[in-house]
């Protein structure tokens, strides 16, 4: 059936082309050529949006669970270390203290160095937990949340302004969220296309800085300050120097925590307008002067015949007479 339709269409096109070629010599003027006029051939095409690939059913949940496994592989070993290593170091404190005394350390420094084994183990484990969370796991989770909120904004605006495109907006939001979930751990800025989306992203970043980033940095500062106290005191035996080290550690912790909030409040969020996928093409082409302009008028057989009539020749009886004394005839107008 398909071959029959194709054959019929091809035959019709061939017959039409043959008829046009047969008629063309009869209607084209033989001795007169119409001047060529350049006109604009405007090809209009509707602006369309490519439909993104739809994630299969359950793909978002599967990717989310897969991401949790990846995040756990980064953080869970340090959680186990934090739960076990300080306890082990604390359990062997007597042995460690005796060893420090036997090595010739003064009493104060021996006590500080013994305590430093516990504070150092806790600080190392907590540093691994918080560093991997703030630099890998949390940024990806925050990026996914921002993309999801941007998608919800797009769905809401589409439902109000263009309900016919609501299904496409939902599919686009799901595809964008699935792509965000597939990003590797680490920070990824979302694509923002309006001031409303930028405001939503700003709110998420500030909330993340206040509830996760700054508190986690302050928590890490606790073990850092304790470790700075014991290690400095054990190395120098000077209490004032040890307290100065603690002050420096606390100052650094507070400064970095405040900087996290400040950056969330003031860091620029670029807005990139959506790019149209198609454009209107305008191509110049040459048409005869007798062609009908694009005004909606139609040619009639009379006007078509008049346009194709050959130019009339002057009859002998109306031929111009020579100008007396010149031997020439005036130019024919």
PELINSUL-V837634 format. One record per run of one state. SS is the DSSP state (@ for helix, = for strand, . for the rest). FROM is the first residue (numbers start at 1). TO is the last residue. Records with the same first field share a line. If there is no record, write none. Layout:
SS: FROM-TO ; FROM-TO
This chain:
.: 1-1 ; 28-35 ; 44-58 ; 92-92 ; 103-106 ; 162-162 ; 182-194 ; 237-238 ; 267-280 ; 289-300 ; 309-315 ; 319-333
@: 2-27 ; 59-91 ; 93-102 ; 107-161 ; 163-181 ; 195-236 ; 239-266 ; 301-308 ; 316-318
=: 36-43 ; 281-288
